[in-house]
Amino acid sequence: MSLIYALLALLGAFLTFYLAQHNRLDAIRASAILSISAYLLLSLSDVDAQLYSAIFFGGTFIGMSAPKRFGIYTLFSASLIFSVLFEHLIPRFNNFGGALGVSAFLSVCICQTAIVLGAPRSKK
């Protein structure tokens, strides 16, 4: 797993999580604002802006689903699971689409299933 994938997913999830709790913003607006900002910042640098902004955007998917159900530890776990799934599903879903959403969905489902099966809940 690439460390940069994990960091971008964590950054996207946590920023969306905290921005969505703001009174005037909901999770969708927070994700949109952050994703556009991340792409603009990444496009100014020498990195692959399309790939890295997609990872950040996937992290915002996790942050959008988390404010009502997850706390920070579960959000952290889901982001790391997302970065692993993203790295392994993208080559398999080439020209098929959906790897970003499927990776985010599966990571949140894995964490929710762990909570249902008795894993301790994280602090909200």
Chimera marker file (.cmm) of the C-alpha trace (Angstrom):
<marker_set name="trace">
<marker id="1" x="0.000" y="0.000" z="0.000" r="1" g="1" b="0" radius="0.5"/>
<marker id="2" x="1.283" y="3.404" z="-0.877" r="1" g="1" b="0" radius="0.5"/>
<marker id="3" x="1.556" y="5.754" z="2.084" r="1" g="1" b="0" radius="0.5"/>
<marker id="4" x="0.377" y="8.685" z="-0.012" r="1" g="1" b="0" radius="0.5"/>
<marker id="5" x="-2.869" y="6.814" z="-0.820" r="1" g="1" b="0" radius="0.5"/>
<marker id="6" x="-3.562" y="6.311" z="2.878" r="1" g="1" b="0" radius="0.5"/>
<marker id="7" x="-2.734" y="9.920" z="3.757" r="1" g="1" b="0" radius="0.5"/>
<marker id="8" x="-4.955" y="11.336" z="1.028" r="1" g="1" b="0" radius="0.5"/>
<marker id="9" x="-7.847" y="9.071" z="2.003" r="1" g="1" b="0" radius="0.5"/>
<marker id="10" x="-7.447" y="10.020" z="5.660" r="1" g="1" b="0" radius="0.5"/>
<marker id="11" x="-7.264" y="13.705" z="4.823" r="1" g="1" b="0" radius="0.5"/>
<marker id="12" x="-10.372" y="13.554" z="2.642" r="1" g="1" b="0" radius="0.5"/>
<marker id="13" x="-12.368" y="11.583" z="5.198" r="1" g="1" b="0" radius="0.5"/>
<marker id="14" x="-11.479" y="13.680" z="8.230" r="1" g="1" b="0" radius="0.5"/>
<marker id="15" x="-11.864" y="17.050" z="6.512" r="1" g="1" b="0" radius="0.5"/>
<marker id="16" x="-15.282" y="16.041" z="5.173" r="1" g="1" b="0" radius="0.5"/>
<marker id="17" x="-16.268" y="14.601" z="8.551" r="1" g="1" b="0" radius="0.5"/>
<marker id="18" x="-15.494" y="17.847" z="10.375" r="1" g="1" b="0" radius="0.5"/>
<marker id="19" x="-16.690" y="20.236" z="7.673" r="1" g="1" b="0" radius="0.5"/>
<marker id="20" x="-20.031" y="18.397" z="7.377" r="1" g="1" b="0" radius="0.5"/>
<marker id="21" x="-20.709" y="19.132" z="11.039" r="1" g="1" b="0" radius="0.5"/>
<marker id="22" x="-20.712" y="22.847" z="10.286" r="1" g="1" b="0" radius="0.5"/>
<marker id="23" x="-24.194" y="24.405" z="10.442" r="1" g="1" b="0" radius="0.5"/>
<marker id="24" x="-24.368" y="25.720" z="6.876" r="1" g="1" b="0" radius="0.5"/>
<marker id="25" x="-22.822" y="22.712" z="5.164" r="1" g="1" b="0" radius="0.5"/>
<marker id="26" x="-24.021" y="19.173" z="4.764" r="1" g="1" b="0" radius="0.5"/>
<marker id="27" x="-21.915" y="16.172" z="3.816" r="1" g="1" b="0" radius="0.5"/>
<marker id="28" x="-22.462" y="16.532" z="0.064" r="1" g="1" b="0" radius="0.5"/>
<marker id="29" x="-21.466" y="20.182" z="-0.047" r="1" g="1" b="0" radius="0.5"/>
<marker id="30" x="-18.458" y="19.526" z="2.166" r="1" g="1" b="0" radius="0.5"/>
<marker id="31" x="-17.303" y="16.723" z="-0.135" r="1" g="1" b="0" radius="0.5"/>
<marker id="32" x="-17.785" y="18.847" z="-3.245" r="1" g="1" b="0" radius="0.5"/>
<marker id="33" x="-15.947" y="21.887" z="-1.871" r="1" g="1" b="0" radius="0.5"/>
<marker id="34" x="-13.042" y="19.814" z="-0.596" r="1" g="1" b="0" radius="0.5"/>
<marker id="35" x="-12.747" y="17.676" z="-3.741" r="1" g="1" b="0" radius="0.5"/>
<marker id="36" x="-12.657" y="20.677" z="-6.060" r="1" g="1" b="0" radius="0.5"/>
<marker id="37" x="-10.142" y="22.421" z="-3.798" r="1" g="1" b="0" radius="0.5"/>
<marker id="38" x="-7.948" y="19.326" z="-3.633" r="1" g="1" b="0" radius="0.5"/>
<marker id="39" x="-7.954" y="18.934" z="-7.410" r="1" g="1" b="0" radius="0.5"/>
<marker id="40" x="-7.034" y="22.576" z="-7.921" r="1" g="1" b="0" radius="0.5"/>
<marker id="41" x="-4.185" y="22.348" z="-5.407" r="1" g="1" b="0" radius="0.5"/>
<marker id="42" x="-2.899" y="19.081" z="-6.827" r="1" g="1" b="0" radius="0.5"/>
<marker id="43" x="-3.057" y="20.355" z="-10.399" r="1" g="1" b="0" radius="0.5"/>
<marker id="44" x="-0.637" y="23.129" z="-9.452" r="1" g="1" b="0" radius="0.5"/>
<marker id="45" x="1.990" y="20.598" z="-8.385" r="1" g="1" b="0" radius="0.5"/>
<marker id="46" x="4.038" y="18.050" z="-10.321" r="1" g="1" b="0" radius="0.5"/>
<marker id="47" x="2.044" y="15.008" z="-9.175" r="1" g="1" b="0" radius="0.5"/>
<marker id="48" x="-0.618" y="12.969" z="-10.974" r="1" g="1" b="0" radius="0.5"/>
<marker id="49" x="-3.510" y="15.255" z="-10.033" r="1" g="1" b="0" radius="0.5"/>
<marker id="50" x="-6.190" y="13.001" z="-11.515" r="1" g="1" b="0" radius="0.5"/>
<marker id="51" x="-5.161" y="9.912" z="-9.535" r="1" g="1" b="0" radius="0.5"/>
<marker id="52" x="-4.491" y="11.683" z="-6.244" r="1" g="1" b="0" radius="0.5"/>
<marker id="53" x="-7.659" y="13.767" z="-6.390" r="1" g="1" b="0" radius="0.5"/>
<marker id="54" x="-9.646" y="10.570" z="-7.053" r="1" g="1" b="0" radius="0.5"/>
<marker id="55" x="-8.189" y="9.023" z="-3.900" r="1" g="1" b="0" radius="0.5"/>
<marker id="56" x="-8.987" y="12.173" z="-1.939" r="1" g="1" b="0" radius="0.5"/>
<marker id="57" x="-12.530" y="12.155" z="-3.379" r="1" g="1" b="0" radius="0.5"/>
<marker id="58" x="-12.965" y="8.530" z="-2.311" r="1" g="1" b="0" radius="0.5"/>
<marker id="59" x="-11.902" y="9.542" z="1.169" r="1" g="1" b="0" radius="0.5"/>
<marker id="60" x="-14.613" y="12.179" z="1.184" r="1" g="1" b="0" radius="0.5"/>
<marker id="61" x="-17.147" y="9.408" z="0.450" r="1" g="1" b="0" radius="0.5"/>
<marker id="62" x="-16.135" y="7.835" z="3.742" r="1" g="1" b="0" radius="0.5"/>
<marker id="63" x="-16.394" y="11.161" z="5.538" r="1" g="1" b="0" radius="0.5"/>
<marker id="64" x="-19.865" y="11.682" z="4.093" r="1" g="1" b="0" radius="0.5"/>
<marker id="65" x="-21.164" y="8.400" z="5.475" r="1" g="1" b="0" radius="0.5"/>
<marker id="66" x="-19.529" y="8.673" z="8.852" r="1" g="1" b="0" radius="0.5"/>
<marker id="67" x="-20.921" y="11.631" z="10.850" r="1" g="1" b="0" radius="0.5"/>
<marker id="68" x="-24.039" y="9.820" z="12.079" r="1" g="1" b="0" radius="0.5"/>
<marker id="69" x="-22.599" y="6.330" z="12.583" r="1" g="1" b="0" radius="0.5"/>
<marker id="70" x="-18.860" y="6.479" z="13.109" r="1" g="1" b="0" radius="0.5"/>
<marker id="71" x="-16.373" y="8.148" z="15.377" r="1" g="1" b="0" radius="0.5"/>
<marker id="72" x="-12.807" y="9.093" z="14.648" r="1" g="1" b="0" radius="0.5"/>
<marker id="73" x="-11.244" y="5.661" z="15.194" r="1" g="1" b="0" radius="0.5"/>
<marker id="74" x="-13.711" y="3.922" z="12.936" r="1" g="1" b="0" radius="0.5"/>
<marker id="75" x="-13.285" y="6.693" z="10.373" r="1" g="1" b="0" radius="0.5"/>
<marker id="76" x="-9.523" y="6.133" z="10.531" r="1" g="1" b="0" radius="0.5"/>
<marker id="77" x="-9.954" y="2.373" z="10.014" r="1" g="1" b="0" radius="0.5"/>
<marker id="78" x="-12.384" y="2.812" z="7.126" r="1" g="1" b="0" radius="0.5"/>
<marker id="79" x="-9.983" y="5.219" z="5.405" r="1" g="1" b="0" radius="0.5"/>
<marker id="80" x="-7.097" y="2.778" z="5.640" r="1" g="1" b="0" radius="0.5"/>
<marker id="81" x="-9.263" y="-0.076" z="4.364" r="1" g="1" b="0" radius="0.5"/>
<marker id="82" x="-10.381" y="2.183" z="1.508" r="1" g="1" b="0" radius="0.5"/>
<marker id="83" x="-6.803" y="2.937" z="0.455" r="1" g="1" b="0" radius="0.5"/>
<marker id="84" x="-5.971" y="-0.796" z="0.340" r="1" g="1" b="0" radius="0.5"/>
<marker id="85" x="-9.141" y="-1.663" z="-1.580" r="1" g="1" b="0" radius="0.5"/>
<marker id="86" x="-8.662" y="1.242" z="-3.966" r="1" g="1" b="0" radius="0.5"/>
<marker id="87" x="-5.139" y="0.169" z="-4.786" r="1" g="1" b="0" radius="0.5"/>
<marker id="88" x="-6.232" y="-3.406" z="-5.525" r="1" g="1" b="0" radius="0.5"/>
<marker id="89" x="-9.600" y="-2.752" z="-7.237" r="1" g="1" b="0" radius="0.5"/>
<marker id="90" x="-8.499" y="-0.098" z="-9.731" r="1" g="1" b="0" radius="0.5"/>
<marker id="91" x="-6.479" y="-2.534" z="-11.895" r="1" g="1" b="0" radius="0.5"/>
<marker id="92" x="-9.386" y="-5.011" z="-11.846" r="1" g="1" b="0" radius="0.5"/>
<marker id="93" x="-12.040" y="-2.423" z="-12.762" r="1" g="1" b="0" radius="0.5"/>
<marker id="94" x="-10.070" y="-0.885" z="-15.625" r="1" g="1" b="0" radius="0.5"/>
<marker id="95" x="-12.522" y="0.569" z="-18.180" r="1" g="1" b="0" radius="0.5"/>
<marker id="96" x="-15.383" y="-0.736" z="-16.063" r="1" g="1" b="0" radius="0.5"/>
<marker id="97" x="-15.883" y="2.143" z="-13.641" r="1" g="1" b="0" radius="0.5"/>
<marker id="98" x="-17.079" y="2.143" z="-10.084" r="1" g="1" b="0" radius="0.5"/>
<marker id="99" x="-13.882" y="1.217" z="-8.242" r="1" g="1" b="0" radius="0.5"/>
<marker id="100" x="-13.939" y="4.443" z="-6.272" r="1" g="1" b="0" radius="0.5"/>
<marker id="101" x="-17.482" y="4.014" z="-4.979" r="1" g="1" b="0" radius="0.5"/>
<marker id="102" x="-17.149" y="0.277" z="-4.463" r="1" g="1" b="0" radius="0.5"/>
<marker id="103" x="-13.963" y="0.745" z="-2.442" r="1" g="1" b="0" radius="0.5"/>
<marker id="104" x="-15.579" y="3.376" z="-0.225" r="1" g="1" b="0" radius="0.5"/>
<marker id="105" x="-18.762" y="1.336" z="0.189" r="1" g="1" b="0" radius="0.5"/>
<marker id="106" x="-16.895" y="-1.847" z="1.088" r="1" g="1" b="0" radius="0.5"/>
<marker id="107" x="-14.644" y="-0.101" z="3.594" r="1" g="1" b="0" radius="0.5"/>
<marker id="108" x="-17.621" y="1.433" z="5.396" r="1" g="1" b="0" radius="0.5"/>
<marker id="109" x="-19.478" y="-1.912" z="5.274" r="1" g="1" b="0" radius="0.5"/>
<marker id="110" x="-16.498" y="-3.767" z="6.734" r="1" g="1" b="0" radius="0.5"/>
<marker id="111" x="-16.286" y="-1.321" z="9.637" r="1" g="1" b="0" radius="0.5"/>
<marker id="112" x="-20.052" y="-1.381" z="10.235" r="1" g="1" b="0" radius="0.5"/>
<marker id="113" x="-20.065" y="-5.190" z="10.166" r="1" g="1" b="0" radius="0.5"/>
<marker id="114" x="-17.219" y="-5.255" z="12.676" r="1" g="1" b="0" radius="0.5"/>
<marker id="115" x="-19.219" y="-2.980" z="14.984" r="1" g="1" b="0" radius="0.5"/>
<marker id="116" x="-22.329" y="-5.171" z="14.641" r="1" g="1" b="0" radius="0.5"/>
<marker id="117" x="-20.264" y="-8.268" z="15.405" r="1" g="1" b="0" radius="0.5"/>
<marker id="118" x="-19.008" y="-6.733" z="18.622" r="1" g="1" b="0" radius="0.5"/>
<marker id="119" x="-16.006" y="-4.579" z="17.853" r="1" g="1" b="0" radius="0.5"/>
<marker id="120" x="-15.853" y="-1.658" z="20.252" r="1" g="1" b="0" radius="0.5"/>
<marker id="121" x="-17.392" y="1.547" z="18.969" r="1" g="1" b="0" radius="0.5"/>
<marker id="122" x="-15.161" y="4.530" z="18.555" r="1" g="1" b="0" radius="0.5"/>
<marker id="123" x="-15.862" y="7.840" z="20.247" r="1" g="1" b="0" radius="0.5"/>
<marker id="124" x="-18.186" y="10.147" z="18.384" r="1" g="1" b="0" radius="0.5"/>
<link id1="1" id2="2" r="1" g="1" b="0" radius="0.2"/>
<link id1="2" id2="3" r="1" g="1" b="0" radius="0.2"/>
<link id1="3" id2="4" r="1" g="1" b="0" radius="0.2"/>
<link id1="4" id2="5" r="1" g="1" b="0" radius="0.2"/>
<link id1="5" id2="6" r="1" g="1" b="0" radius="0.2"/>
<link id1="6" id2="7" r="1" g="1" b="0" radius="0.2"/>
<link id1="7" id2="8" r="1" g="1" b="0" radius="0.2"/>
<link id1="8" id2="9" r="1" g="1" b="0" radius="0.2"/>
<link id1="9" id2="10" r="1" g="1" b="0" radius="0.2"/>
<link id1="10" id2="11" r="1" g="1" b="0" radius="0.2"/>
<link id1="11" id2="12" r="1" g="1" b="0" radius="0.2"/>
<link id1="12" id2="13" r="1" g="1" b="0" radius="0.2"/>
<link id1="13" id2="14" r="1" g="1" b="0" radius="0.2"/>
<link id1="14" id2="15" r="1" g="1" b="0" radius="0.2"/>
<link id1="15" id2="16" r="1" g="1" b="0" radius="0.2"/>
<link id1="16" id2="17" r="1" g="1" b="0" radius="0.2"/>
<link id1="17" id2="18" r="1" g="1" b="0" radius="0.2"/>
<link id1="18" id2="19" r="1" g="1" b="0" radius="0.2"/>
<link id1="19" id2="20" r="1" g="1" b="0" radius="0.2"/>
<link id1="20" id2="21" r="1" g="1" b="0" radius="0.2"/>
<link id1="21" id2="22" r="1" g="1" b="0" radius="0.2"/>
<link id1="22" id2="23" r="1" g="1" b="0" radius="0.2"/>
<link id1="23" id2="24" r="1" g="1" b="0" radius="0.2"/>
<link id1="24" id2="25" r="1" g="1" b="0" radius="0.2"/>
<link id1="25" id2="26" r="1" g="1" b="0" radius="0.2"/>
<link id1="26" id2="27" r="1" g="1" b="0" radius="0.2"/>
<link id1="27" id2="28" r="1" g="1" b="0" radius="0.2"/>
<link id1="28" id2="29" r="1" g="1" b="0" radius="0.2"/>
<link id1="29" id2="30" r="1" g="1" b="0" radius="0.2"/>
<link id1="30" id2="31" r="1" g="1" b="0" radius="0.2"/>
<link id1="31" id2="32" r="1" g="1" b="0" radius="0.2"/>
<link id1="32" id2="33" r="1" g="1" b="0" radius="0.2"/>
<link id1="33" id2="34" r="1" g="1" b="0" radius="0.2"/>
<link id1="34" id2="35" r="1" g="1" b="0" radius="0.2"/>
<link id1="35" id2="36" r="1" g="1" b="0" radius="0.2"/>
<link id1="36" id2="37" r="1" g="1" b="0" radius="0.2"/>
<link id1="37" id2="38" r="1" g="1" b="0" radius="0.2"/>
<link id1="38" id2="39" r="1" g="1" b="0" radius="0.2"/>
<link id1="39" id2="40" r="1" g="1" b="0" radius="0.2"/>
<link id1="40" id2="41" r="1" g="1" b="0" radius="0.2"/>
<link id1="41" id2="42" r="1" g="1" b="0" radius="0.2"/>
<link id1="42" id2="43" r="1" g="1" b="0" radius="0.2"/>
<link id1="43" id2="44" r="1" g="1" b="0" radius="0.2"/>
<link id1="44" id2="45" r="1" g="1" b="0" radius="0.2"/>
<link id1="45" id2="46" r="1" g="1" b="0" radius="0.2"/>
<link id1="46" id2="47" r="1" g="1" b="0" radius="0.2"/>
<link id1="47" id2="48" r="1" g="1" b="0" radius="0.2"/>
<link id1="48" id2="49" r="1" g="1" b="0" radius="0.2"/>
<link id1="49" id2="50" r="1" g="1" b="0" radius="0.2"/>
<link id1="50" id2="51" r="1" g="1" b="0" radius="0.2"/>
<link id1="51" id2="52" r="1" g="1" b="0" radius="0.2"/>
<link id1="52" id2="53" r="1" g="1" b="0" radius="0.2"/>
<link id1="53" id2="54" r="1" g="1" b="0" radius="0.2"/>
<link id1="54" id2="55" r="1" g="1" b="0" radius="0.2"/>
<link id1="55" id2="56" r="1" g="1" b="0" radius="0.2"/>
<link id1="56" id2="57" r="1" g="1" b="0" radius="0.2"/>
<link id1="57" id2="58" r="1" g="1" b="0" radius="0.2"/>
<link id1="58" id2="59" r="1" g="1" b="0" radius="0.2"/>
<link id1="59" id2="60" r="1" g="1" b="0" radius="0.2"/>
<link id1="60" id2="61" r="1" g="1" b="0" radius="0.2"/>
<link id1="61" id2="62" r="1" g="1" b="0" radius="0.2"/>
<link id1="62" id2="63" r="1" g="1" b="0" radius="0.2"/>
<link id1="63" id2="64" r="1" g="1" b="0" radius="0.2"/>
<link id1="64" id2="65" r="1" g="1" b="0" radius="0.2"/>
<link id1="65" id2="66" r="1" g="1" b="0" radius="0.2"/>
<link id1="66" id2="67" r="1" g="1" b="0" radius="0.2"/>
<link id1="67" id2="68" r="1" g="1" b="0" radius="0.2"/>
<link id1="68" id2="69" r="1" g="1" b="0" radius="0.2"/>
<link id1="69" id2="70" r="1" g="1" b="0" radius="0.2"/>
<link id1="70" id2="71" r="1" g="1" b="0" radius="0.2"/>
<link id1="71" id2="72" r="1" g="1" b="0" radius="0.2"/>
<link id1="72" id2="73" r="1" g="1" b="0" radius="0.2"/>
<link id1="73" id2="74" r="1" g="1" b="0" radius="0.2"/>
<link id1="74" id2="75" r="1" g="1" b="0" radius="0.2"/>
<link id1="75" id2="76" r="1" g="1" b="0" radius="0.2"/>
<link id1="76" id2="77" r="1" g="1" b="0" radius="0.2"/>
<link id1="77" id2="78" r="1" g="1" b="0" radius="0.2"/>
<link id1="78" id2="79" r="1" g="1" b="0" radius="0.2"/>
<link id1="79" id2="80" r="1" g="1" b="0" radius="0.2"/>
<link id1="80" id2="81" r="1" g="1" b="0" radius="0.2"/>
<link id1="81" id2="82" r="1" g="1" b="0" radius="0.2"/>
<link id1="82" id2="83" r="1" g="1" b="0" radius="0.2"/>
<link id1="83" id2="84" r="1" g="1" b="0" radius="0.2"/>
<link id1="84" id2="85" r="1" g="1" b="0" radius="0.2"/>
<link id1="85" id2="86" r="1" g="1" b="0" radius="0.2"/>
<link id1="86" id2="87" r="1" g="1" b="0" radius="0.2"/>
<link id1="87" id2="88" r="1" g="1" b="0" radius="0.2"/>
<link id1="88" id2="89" r="1" g="1" b="0" radius="0.2"/>
<link id1="89" id2="90" r="1" g="1" b="0" radius="0.2"/>
<link id1="90" id2="91" r="1" g="1" b="0" radius="0.2"/>
<link id1="91" id2="92" r="1" g="1" b="0" radius="0.2"/>
<link id1="92" id2="93" r="1" g="1" b="0" radius="0.2"/>
<link id1="93" id2="94" r="1" g="1" b="0" radius="0.2"/>
<link id1="94" id2="95" r="1" g="1" b="0" radius="0.2"/>
<link id1="95" id2="96" r="1" g="1" b="0" radius="0.2"/>
<link id1="96" id2="97" r="1" g="1" b="0" radius="0.2"/>
<link id1="97" id2="98" r="1" g="1" b="0" radius="0.2"/>
<link id1="98" id2="99" r="1" g="1" b="0" radius="0.2"/>
<link id1="99" id2="100" r="1" g="1" b="0" radius="0.2"/>
<link id1="100" id2="101" r="1" g="1" b="0" radius="0.2"/>
<link id1="101" id2="102" r="1" g="1" b="0" radius="0.2"/>
<link id1="102" id2="103" r="1" g="1" b="0" radius="0.2"/>
<link id1="103" id2="104" r="1" g="1" b="0" radius="0.2"/>
<link id1="104" id2="105" r="1" g="1" b="0" radius="0.2"/>
<link id1="105" id2="106" r="1" g="1" b="0" radius="0.2"/>
<link id1="106" id2="107" r="1" g="1" b="0" radius="0.2"/>
<link id1="107" id2="108" r="1" g="1" b="0" radius="0.2"/>
<link id1="108" id2="109" r="1" g="1" b="0" radius="0.2"/>
<link id1="109" id2="110" r="1" g="1" b="0" radius="0.2"/>
<link id1="110" id2="111" r="1" g="1" b="0" radius="0.2"/>
<link id1="111" id2="112" r="1" g="1" b="0" radius="0.2"/>
<link id1="112" id2="113" r="1" g="1" b="0" radius="0.2"/>
<link id1="113" id2="114" r="1" g="1" b="0" radius="0.2"/>
<link id1="114" id2="115" r="1" g="1" b="0" radius="0.2"/>
<link id1="115" id2="116" r="1" g="1" b="0" radius="0.2"/>
<link id1="116" id2="117" r="1" g="1" b="0" radius="0.2"/>
<link id1="117" id2="118" r="1" g="1" b="0" radius="0.2"/>
<link id1="118" id2="119" r="1" g="1" b="0" radius="0.2"/>
<link id1="119" id2="120" r="1" g="1" b="0" radius="0.2"/>
<link id1="120" id2="121" r="1" g="1" b="0" radius="0.2"/>
<link id1="121" id2="122" r="1" g="1" b="0" radius="0.2"/>
<link id1="122" id2="123" r="1" g="1" b="0" radius="0.2"/>
<link id1="123" id2="124" r="1" g="1" b="0" radius="0.2"/>
</marker_set>
